[in-house]
Amino acid sequence: EAADVKALHLDVMDGRFVPNLTYGMPICEGLRRKTDLVLDVHLMIENPERFVPQFCEAGADAITIHVEATDQVEATLRDIRDRGVAAGLALNPDTPVEEIEPYLEHCDLVLAMSVNAGFGGQKFNPVALEKLASLRKRCPEMFLQVDGGVNSSTIAECVQAGADLLVVGSAIFRKEDYQSALNDLYSLL
Ligand code: ZN
C-alpha cells in the first residue's frame, strides 16, 4: 500500500493444475482484514468451482479461473458474478484465444498468461501480446490482464497491446525498495 500498488493479485496453486503449491482462503481472509486494496484472486487450481464460495466469503473482489482447469467454465463464471464478485477467465500461453471466445460475455476480465502458470520468475512469452491485441480489438470494454514476466523491459509493450491490469511479481519482490521499483514501472506506462 505504501508503495502505491493498485491491487493485490493472489496466486493460488493446488499442486495439481500446476506443479507448485501456494496458499488458499486463509491468506485471502487475512489480507482482507488488513487492507482495502482490491483482492484479485487467480485460481490456478483444478475444478475451481469447488472453491468459489469460500474465496468469495474470504473477501475476494475478483476471481479468475483457468479455461483449462474445468469443463464448467460458464457455470463457474456465472456463480462468481452472482456472488457480486468480478469474474475472470485465464488462458495459458499454449491455449488459443478461440477457447475462451464462447465465454467472453460472462467475463469481467480476461487474463492472458505470459508464462506457463505455476512458478514465479519465468521469462515473458510474447504470444500474450498477440492475444491481448486481438482481445482488445474484439472487446474494447473488457479488463485485460497480463501475468508472468512483466517487468521494466516488457511492461510498455503489454500496455500497447491493450493490457490494463498488469500483474508484477519478481520485478517488485526481488527489489529491496518496492516504492522505487513501482516508480520505475509507472514511469514506463
Ligand atoms: Zn497470477
Residues whose N, C-alpha, C, O or C-beta is under 5 A from the ligand:
A	BS01	ZN	D11 H42 D147
